[in-house]
């Protein structure tokens, strides 16, 4: 009688050791920094006005005030603002997605963009503000006020992701209604708001960058320091408490960091959509759920998307240009539909 030998067990692929995974992620982060450098250089060299590489080089290192040098200087300011605003929006989006445990969350979810827009239209209509430097402060104050109001309404009796999201959605609806009403009744306000609400880097100046830089640096530092406690919060309230996380403190600091980052970026560039939604979600697909890697990757790759979209907008409509907010909306719409239809995302 023949006895069949039992089948040999299949060899299972062992997961990569933690040290190897960390090395791979670190190498990927360095590659991302290199990609960001290339996109930033392209943002300086490519624009609606065609310049030779020699003119770009001259504008960067031997500025004598010629037309080409002035254009290069404007592009440098535009690129710097794109770097700062892109990093801020991506980082704010990653923090809010962890805070609300919703991978489809973005800075607009908590009403921050609506607060900035409503504040700017109020400044134009009732205070006669016409300069971008004036918009910056009103937009930032509006974002901060709405962030504080969302926290008060959604967190005064114990903050939860659902309460914060509902409070932000309700406030956004009310503010956008106010915004539309004022713009319909005041044609001058409509004309002035039309460009700002689209979202653009074209008005970047050294003065604007100096105004928002301290807020962006402070918000970035706080957000990056929150990676470990946000990892605990993302596991659920009970698990976070078991790990010793202070839920209210973590949520309050996360709200403050996201409000400062998104408020400053929106104040300088106008409301730019989908950056804070797309990049953190894409980053999570190859870094995993660990925010100690998601936040640095989002900080580096979000400016890649923003500056890349800005370069596309300058090239496709020469000699005019498309505002970066239009380009990101066109790119982000199909991506958003894809994310919504994914079964895994819906379950989260």
C-alpha positions as CSV (number, residue, x, y, z in Angstrom):
1,X,0.0,0.0,0.0
2,X,1.4,3.3,-1.1
3,X,1.2,6.1,1.4
4,X,1.3,9.6,0.0
5,X,3.7,11.9,1.7
6,X,2.0,15.1,3.0
7,X,2.5,18.1,0.8
8,X,5.4,20.3,1.7
9,X,4.3,23.6,3.3
10,X,4.5,26.6,1.1
11,X,7.2,29.0,1.8
12,X,5.8,32.3,3.1
13,X,7.5,35.5,2.4
14,X,8.6,37.0,5.6
15,X,7.9,40.7,6.2
16,X,10.8,43.0,5.8
17,X,12.7,43.6,9.0
18,X,11.9,46.9,10.7
19,X,15.4,48.3,10.0
20,X,15.1,47.5,6.3
21,X,11.6,49.1,6.2
22,X,12.9,52.2,7.9
23,X,15.9,52.4,5.5
24,X,13.6,52.0,2.5
25,X,11.3,54.8,3.8
26,X,14.3,57.0,4.5
27,X,15.7,56.4,1.0
28,X,12.3,57.2,-0.5
29,X,12.2,60.5,1.5
30,X,15.6,61.5,0.1
31,X,14.3,60.7,-3.4
32,X,11.2,62.8,-2.7
33,X,13.5,65.7,-1.7
34,X,15.4,65.3,-4.9
35,X,12.2,65.4,-6.9
36,X,11.1,68.5,-5.0
37,X,14.4,70.2,-5.9
38,X,13.9,69.4,-9.6
39,X,10.3,70.7,-9.6
40,X,11.4,73.9,-7.8
41,X,14.1,74.5,-10.4
42,X,11.5,73.9,-13.2
43,X,9.2,76.4,-11.5
44,X,12.0,79.0,-11.7
45,X,13.1,78.2,-15.3
46,X,9.6,77.6,-16.9
47,X,6.9,80.2,-17.1
48,X,4.4,82.0,-19.3
49,X,7.3,84.3,-20.4
50,X,9.9,82.3,-22.2
51,X,13.5,82.8,-21.0
52,X,16.7,81.1,-22.0
53,X,18.7,79.2,-19.4
54,X,21.4,81.9,-19.6
55,X,18.8,84.5,-18.7
56,X,17.6,82.4,-15.8
57,X,21.2,81.9,-14.6
58,X,21.9,85.6,-14.9
59,X,18.7,86.5,-12.9
60,X,19.7,84.1,-10.1
61,X,23.3,85.0,-9.7
62,X,24.0,88.3,-11.5
63,X,20.9,90.4,-11.1
64,X,21.3,93.8,-12.8
65,X,17.6,94.7,-12.9
66,X,17.0,93.8,-16.5
67,X,13.6,92.5,-17.7
68,X,14.7,88.9,-17.5
69,X,16.2,89.4,-14.0
70,X,12.9,90.9,-12.8
71,X,10.9,87.9,-14.2
72,X,13.3,85.4,-12.5
73,X,13.0,87.3,-9.2
74,X,9.2,87.0,-9.4
75,X,9.5,83.3,-10.2
76,X,11.8,82.8,-7.2
77,X,9.2,84.4,-4.9
78,X,6.5,82.4,-6.5
79,X,8.4,79.2,-6.0
80,X,9.2,79.9,-2.4
81,X,5.6,80.6,-1.6
82,X,4.6,77.4,-3.5
83,X,7.0,75.4,-1.4
84,X,5.7,76.9,1.9
85,X,2.0,76.8,1.0
86,X,2.2,73.3,-0.5
87,X,4.0,71.9,2.6
88,X,1.5,73.6,4.9
89,X,-1.6,72.3,3.0
90,X,-0.3,68.7,2.8
91,X,0.8,68.7,6.4
92,X,-2.5,70.1,7.6
93,X,-4.4,67.5,5.5
94,X,-2.4,64.7,7.0
95,X,-3.0,65.9,10.6
96,X,-6.8,66.4,10.0
97,X,-7.1,62.9,8.4
98,X,-5.5,61.4,11.5
99,X,-7.5,63.6,13.9
100,X,-10.9,62.8,12.3
101,X,-9.9,59.2,11.4
102,X,-11.2,60.0,7.9
103,X,-8.8,59.5,5.0
104,X,-11.0,61.8,2.8
105,X,-10.7,64.8,5.2
106,X,-8.9,67.9,4.1
107,X,-8.5,71.5,5.5
108,X,-11.9,72.5,4.1
109,X,-13.6,69.9,6.3
110,X,-13.3,72.0,9.4
111,X,-14.3,75.3,7.8
112,X,-10.9,76.9,7.7
113,X,-11.1,77.8,4.0
114,X,-14.6,79.2,4.4
115,X,-13.5,81.3,7.3
116,X,-10.6,82.8,5.3
117,X,-12.9,83.5,2.3
118,X,-15.6,85.1,4.4
119,X,-13.1,87.3,6.2
120,X,-11.6,88.5,3.0
121,X,-14.9,89.4,1.4
122,X,-15.8,91.3,4.6
123,X,-12.6,93.2,4.5
124,X,-13.2,94.2,0.9
125,X,-16.8,95.1,1.3
126,X,-16.9,96.8,4.6
127,X,-13.3,97.9,5.3
128,X,-12.1,98.9,1.9
129,X,-9.1,96.6,1.9
130,X,-7.6,96.3,-1.6
131,X,-4.0,95.0,-1.1
132,X,-2.8,91.5,-0.8
133,X,-1.0,92.3,2.4
134,X,-4.3,93.3,3.9
135,X,-6.0,90.1,2.7
136,X,-3.3,88.1,4.4
137,X,-4.2,89.3,7.9
138,X,-7.9,89.2,7.5
139,X,-7.8,85.7,6.0
140,X,-5.6,84.4,8.7
141,X,-7.8,85.9,11.4
142,X,-10.9,84.4,9.8
143,X,-9.3,81.0,9.7
144,X,-8.2,81.2,13.3
145,X,-11.7,82.3,14.4
146,X,-13.4,79.5,12.6
147,X,-10.9,77.0,13.9
148,X,-11.6,78.1,17.5
149,X,-15.4,78.1,16.9
150,X,-15.3,74.5,15.5
151,X,-13.3,73.4,18.5
152,X,-15.8,75.1,20.9
153,X,-18.8,73.6,19.2
154,X,-17.3,70.2,18.5
155,X,-15.1,69.7,21.5
156,X,-16.4,71.7,24.4
157,X,-18.1,68.5,25.8
158,X,-15.4,66.1,24.7
159,X,-14.0,66.3,21.3
160,X,-14.7,63.5,18.9
161,X,-13.9,63.2,15.2
162,X,-17.7,63.2,14.3
163,X,-18.5,66.3,16.3
164,X,-15.5,68.2,14.9
165,X,-16.5,67.2,11.3
166,X,-20.2,68.1,11.8
167,X,-19.3,71.4,13.4
168,X,-16.9,72.3,10.5
169,X,-19.4,71.3,7.8
170,X,-22.2,73.3,9.4
171,X,-20.1,76.4,9.8
172,X,-18.7,76.1,6.2
173,X,-22.2,76.0,4.8
174,X,-23.3,79.1,6.7
175,X,-20.1,81.0,5.8
176,X,-20.3,80.2,2.1
177,X,-23.9,81.3,2.1
178,X,-22.8,84.6,3.6
179,X,-20.0,84.9,1.1
180,X,-22.3,84.4,-1.9
181,X,-24.8,86.9,-0.6
182,X,-22.3,89.6,-0.1
183,X,-20.6,89.0,-3.5
184,X,-24.0,89.1,-5.3
185,X,-25.0,92.4,-3.6
186,X,-21.6,94.0,-4.1
187,X,-20.3,93.8,-7.7
188,X,-17.0,95.4,-6.7
189,X,-16.4,92.8,-4.1
190,X,-17.2,90.1,-6.6
191,X,-14.7,91.4,-9.1
192,X,-11.9,91.6,-6.4
193,X,-12.7,88.2,-4.9
194,X,-12.9,86.4,-8.2
195,X,-9.1,86.1,-8.6
196,X,-8.4,85.4,-4.9
197,X,-11.0,82.6,-4.5
198,X,-9.5,80.6,-7.4
199,X,-6.2,80.2,-5.7
200,X,-3.0,81.4,-7.2
201,X,0.7,81.9,-6.6
202,X,1.0,84.7,-9.1
203,X,0.8,87.5,-6.5
204,X,3.7,86.1,-4.4
205,X,6.0,88.8,-3.0
206,X,8.8,88.8,-0.5
207,X,6.6,90.8,1.9
208,X,3.8,88.2,1.7
209,X,6.3,85.4,2.4
210,X,7.7,87.3,5.4
211,X,4.2,87.8,6.8
212,X,3.2,84.1,6.7
213,X,6.6,82.5,7.3
214,X,6.6,82.6,11.2
215,X,3.1,81.0,11.3
216,X,4.0,78.3,8.8
217,X,7.2,77.4,10.7
218,X,5.4,77.3,14.1
219,X,2.6,75.2,12.7
220,X,5.0,72.8,11.0
221,X,7.0,72.2,14.1
222,X,3.9,71.5,16.2
223,X,2.4,69.2,13.6
224,X,5.6,67.1,13.3
225,X,5.9,66.8,17.0
226,X,2.3,65.4,17.2
227,X,3.2,62.4,15.0
228,X,3.5,59.9,18.0
229,X,0.4,61.0,19.9
230,X,-1.7,61.2,16.7
231,X,-0.6,57.6,16.0
232,X,-2.3,56.6,19.3
233,X,-5.4,58.7,18.6
234,X,-5.8,57.1,15.2
235,X,-6.2,53.7,16.8
236,X,-9.4,54.8,18.7
237,X,-10.1,56.6,21.9
238,X,-9.9,53.5,24.2
239,X,-6.6,52.4,22.7
240,X,-5.2,55.9,22.9
241,X,-6.1,56.2,26.6
242,X,-4.6,52.8,27.3
243,X,-1.4,54.0,25.7
244,X,-1.4,57.1,27.9
245,X,-2.3,59.7,25.2
246,X,-4.1,62.9,26.4
247,X,-6.9,63.0,23.8
248,X,-8.1,66.5,24.4
249,X,-4.6,68.0,24.5
250,X,-3.7,66.1,21.3
251,X,-6.8,67.2,19.5
252,X,-6.5,70.8,20.6
253,X,-2.9,71.0,19.4
254,X,-3.8,69.3,16.2
255,X,-6.7,71.7,15.5
256,X,-4.4,74.6,16.3
257,X,-1.6,73.4,14.1
258,X,-3.9,72.6,11.1
259,X,-5.7,76.0,11.5
260,X,-2.4,77.9,11.6
261,X,-0.9,76.0,8.6
262,X,-4.0,76.1,6.4
263,X,-5.0,79.7,7.5
264,X,-1.5,81.1,6.6
265,X,-1.4,79.2,3.3
266,X,-4.9,80.2,2.3
267,X,-4.2,83.8,3.3
268,X,-1.2,84.0,1.0
269,X,-2.6,82.1,-2.0
270,X,-6.3,81.8,-1.7
271,X,-8.2,78.6,-1.1
272,X,-6.4,75.8,-3.1
273,X,-8.3,72.5,-3.0
274,X,-7.3,68.8,-3.1
275,X,-3.6,69.3,-2.0
276,X,-4.4,68.3,1.6
277,X,-6.7,65.5,0.4
278,X,-4.7,63.8,-2.3
279,X,-1.1,63.8,-1.1
280,X,-1.5,62.4,2.4
281,X,-3.7,59.6,1.1
282,X,-1.3,58.7,-1.7
283,X,1.6,58.8,0.8
284,X,-0.2,56.5,3.2
285,X,-0.5,53.9,0.5
286,X,3.3,53.3,0.5
287,X,4.4,54.4,4.0
288,X,1.6,52.6,5.9
289,X,-0.3,54.3,8.8
290,X,2.7,55.5,10.8
291,X,2.4,59.3,11.0
292,X,6.1,59.6,11.8
293,X,6.6,58.9,8.1
294,X,3.3,60.2,6.6
295,X,3.9,63.8,8.0
296,X,7.5,64.2,6.6
297,X,6.5,62.7,3.2
298,X,3.4,64.9,3.0
299,X,5.5,68.0,3.8
300,X,7.9,67.2,0.9
301,X,5.6,65.8,-1.7
302,X,2.7,68.3,-1.4
303,X,4.9,71.2,-2.8
304,X,5.8,68.9,-5.7
305,X,2.1,68.7,-6.6
306,X,1.4,72.4,-6.1
307,X,4.5,73.6,-8.0
308,X,4.0,71.0,-10.7
309,X,0.4,72.2,-11.2
310,X,1.6,75.8,-11.2
311,X,4.1,75.1,-14.0
312,X,1.4,73.3,-16.0
313,X,-0.9,76.2,-15.6
314,X,1.8,78.6,-17.0
315,X,2.6,76.4,-20.0
316,X,-0.8,75.3,-21.3
317,X,-2.3,78.8,-21.7
318,X,0.8,80.8,-22.9
319,X,1.1,83.7,-23.1
320,X,-1.6,83.8,-20.3
321,X,-1.8,81.3,-17.5
322,X,-4.2,79.2,-15.6
323,X,-4.3,79.7,-11.8
324,X,-2.9,76.8,-9.8
325,X,-6.3,76.4,-8.0
326,X,-7.9,75.5,-11.3
327,X,-5.3,73.0,-12.3
328,X,-5.3,71.2,-8.9
329,X,-9.2,71.1,-9.1
330,X,-9.0,69.5,-12.5
331,X,-6.4,67.0,-11.4
332,X,-8.1,66.4,-8.0
333,X,-11.6,65.7,-9.2
334,X,-11.0,62.3,-10.8
335,X,-8.7,61.3,-7.9
336,X,-11.3,62.2,-5.4
337,X,-13.9,60.1,-7.3
338,X,-11.5,57.2,-7.3
339,X,-10.8,57.5,-3.6
340,X,-14.5,57.7,-2.8
341,X,-15.3,54.5,-4.8
342,X,-12.6,52.5,-3.2
343,X,-14.1,49.9,-0.9
344,X,-11.3,50.2,1.6
345,X,-11.6,53.9,1.9
346,X,-15.3,53.8,2.3
347,X,-14.9,51.3,5.2
348,X,-12.5,53.6,7.0
